[in-house]
Amino acid sequence: MSSFNSSKLSTTLIPPATSSYPVSGRKYTLTHSDTTGQLFLSIGCSYNNKAIDKNMRDEVLAALHVTDRQAVIQGEVFVSGGEFSREQAQLRYQIFRRELPLALEAIFYGDQAFFQHYPDLLNTPIYIYFISTYQEFRGWSYYQTPKFYLKQTCSS
């Protein structure tokens, strides 16, 4: 796995989103540049579809859902919709599995101010869905909590 470098992260709040709004329905779009290693995080009330490369489909999308009883962060990555061979899908799946911790670290580092407003949400469980037409590369995986990823950054 690559290591997170905060100087390579650009974070954009898309209005009306702020460092404290919205809570439930807060959406994260993380994209990157293969050539520069730069990471681009958009935080808003909806995903930043303009930032998504429709050919590469290597973005990480996540949303915070809060109800009266619980909070959960649900995300997704696109492995294959049938346009990739099984071998290509397997490679994409392996890359996502390897790089997701870095992506999540970038997301929560980029939204630290929000978690300072709502520290209880640092313990919110994170689940990522791998989208694929191939069953072996499809399904939910648990990825700790925001606190886990912020500890990684703070201890570096």
C-alpha positions as CSV (number, residue, x, y, z in Angstrom):
1,M,0.0,0.0,0.0
2,S,1.1,3.5,-0.7
3,S,1.6,5.8,2.2
4,F,-0.7,8.9,2.7
5,N,1.0,12.2,2.0
6,S,-1.3,15.1,3.1
7,S,0.5,17.6,0.9
8,K,-0.9,15.6,-2.1
9,L,-4.5,16.1,-1.0
10,S,-6.8,18.8,-2.3
11,T,-10.1,19.1,-0.5
12,T,-13.1,21.0,-1.8
13,L,-16.3,21.7,0.0
14,I,-19.2,21.9,-2.4
15,P,-21.8,24.4,-1.2
16,P,-24.1,24.3,0.6
17,A,-21.8,21.8,2.5
18,T,-19.6,23.3,5.2
19,S,-17.3,21.9,7.9
20,S,-20.4,21.1,10.0
21,Y,-23.2,20.6,7.4
22,P,-24.7,18.2,6.3
23,V,-24.3,15.5,8.9
24,S,-26.6,12.7,7.5
25,G,-26.2,12.5,3.8
26,R,-22.6,13.9,3.8
27,K,-21.0,12.6,0.6
28,Y,-17.4,12.1,-0.3
29,T,-15.9,11.7,-3.8
30,L,-12.2,10.8,-3.9
31,T,-10.4,10.8,-7.2
32,H,-6.7,10.9,-8.1
33,S,-4.1,11.5,-10.8
34,D,-2.0,8.5,-11.8
35,T,0.7,10.8,-13.1
36,T,1.1,13.2,-10.2
37,G,-0.2,11.1,-7.3
38,Q,-2.4,14.0,-6.3
39,L,-5.6,13.1,-4.5
40,F,-8.8,15.2,-5.0
41,L,-11.5,15.0,-2.3
42,S,-14.9,16.6,-2.8
43,I,-17.3,16.9,0.1
44,G,-20.9,17.8,-0.4
45,C,-24.6,16.9,-0.3
46,S,-24.2,14.9,-3.5
47,Y,-21.3,13.1,-5.2
48,N,-19.1,15.2,-7.5
49,N,-20.0,13.4,-10.7
50,K,-18.0,15.9,-12.8
51,A,-14.8,14.6,-11.1
52,I,-15.4,11.0,-12.0
53,D,-13.5,9.6,-15.0
54,K,-16.2,7.5,-16.8
55,N,-13.5,5.4,-18.5
56,M,-11.2,4.7,-15.5
57,R,-13.9,4.4,-12.8
58,D,-11.3,4.3,-10.0
59,E,-13.0,6.7,-7.7
60,V,-14.0,6.0,-4.1
61,L,-17.5,7.2,-3.1
62,A,-18.8,7.2,0.5
63,A,-21.7,8.7,2.4
64,L,-22.5,9.2,6.1
65,H,-25.9,8.1,7.1
66,V,-27.2,9.0,10.6
67,T,-30.4,7.9,12.2
68,D,-31.8,8.2,15.7
69,R,-30.1,5.0,16.7
70,Q,-26.9,4.7,14.7
71,A,-24.5,6.1,12.2
72,V,-22.8,4.3,9.3
73,I,-20.5,5.2,6.5
74,Q,-21.2,3.3,3.3
75,G,-19.0,3.5,0.4
76,E,-18.5,1.9,-3.0
77,V,-15.9,1.2,-5.6
78,F,-16.5,0.1,-9.1
79,V,-14.6,-3.1,-10.0
80,S,-16.4,-4.2,-13.2
81,G,-19.7,-3.9,-14.9
82,G,-18.8,-6.4,-17.6
83,E,-16.5,-4.2,-19.6
84,F,-13.4,-5.8,-18.1
85,S,-12.2,-9.4,-18.4
86,R,-12.1,-11.5,-15.2
87,E,-8.4,-11.0,-15.1
88,Q,-8.7,-7.2,-15.4
89,A,-11.5,-7.2,-12.8
90,Q,-9.3,-9.3,-10.4
91,L,-6.4,-6.8,-10.8
92,R,-8.8,-3.8,-10.2
93,Y,-10.2,-5.6,-7.2
94,Q,-6.7,-6.3,-5.8
95,I,-5.7,-2.6,-6.3
96,F,-8.8,-1.3,-4.6
97,R,-8.3,-3.7,-1.6
98,R,-4.6,-2.6,-1.4
99,E,-5.3,1.2,-1.8
100,L,-8.6,1.6,0.1
101,P,-6.9,2.3,3.5
102,L,-5.0,5.2,1.9
103,A,-8.1,6.5,0.3
104,L,-10.1,6.4,3.5
105,E,-7.2,8.0,5.4
106,A,-7.3,10.8,2.8
107,I,-11.1,11.2,3.1
108,F,-11.1,11.5,6.9
109,Y,-8.0,13.6,7.0
110,G,-9.6,16.0,4.5
111,D,-12.7,16.2,6.7
112,Q,-11.1,16.6,10.1
113,A,-12.9,19.8,10.9
114,F,-16.2,18.0,10.5
115,F,-15.2,15.3,13.0
116,Q,-14.0,18.0,15.4
117,H,-17.6,19.3,15.4
118,Y,-19.0,15.7,15.8
119,P,-16.4,13.7,17.7
120,D,-18.9,10.9,18.4
121,L,-19.0,10.1,14.7
122,L,-15.3,9.1,14.9
123,N,-16.5,5.6,16.0
124,T,-18.9,5.2,13.0
125,P,-18.4,1.8,11.2
126,I,-17.3,2.0,7.6
127,Y,-18.5,-0.5,5.0
128,I,-17.4,-0.5,1.4
129,Y,-19.3,-2.3,-1.4
130,F,-17.3,-3.7,-4.3
131,I,-19.4,-3.4,-7.4
132,S,-18.7,-6.2,-9.9
133,T,-20.5,-8.5,-12.3
134,Y,-18.1,-11.2,-11.1
135,Q,-19.4,-12.6,-7.9
136,E,-15.9,-13.2,-6.3
137,F,-15.2,-9.5,-6.6
138,R,-18.5,-8.3,-5.4
139,G,-19.7,-7.6,-1.8
140,W,-19.4,-5.6,1.4
141,S,-16.2,-5.3,3.5
142,Y,-15.8,-3.7,6.9
143,Y,-13.1,-1.0,7.0
144,Q,-12.8,0.1,10.7
145,T,-13.9,3.7,11.7
146,P,-12.7,7.2,10.9
147,K,-10.8,7.3,14.3
148,F,-8.7,4.4,13.0
149,Y,-7.6,6.3,9.9
150,L,-7.0,9.6,11.7
151,K,-4.8,7.8,14.2
152,Q,-2.8,6.5,11.3
153,T,-2.2,10.1,10.0
154,C,-1.5,11.5,13.5
155,S,1.0,8.8,14.3
156,S,3.0,9.3,11.0
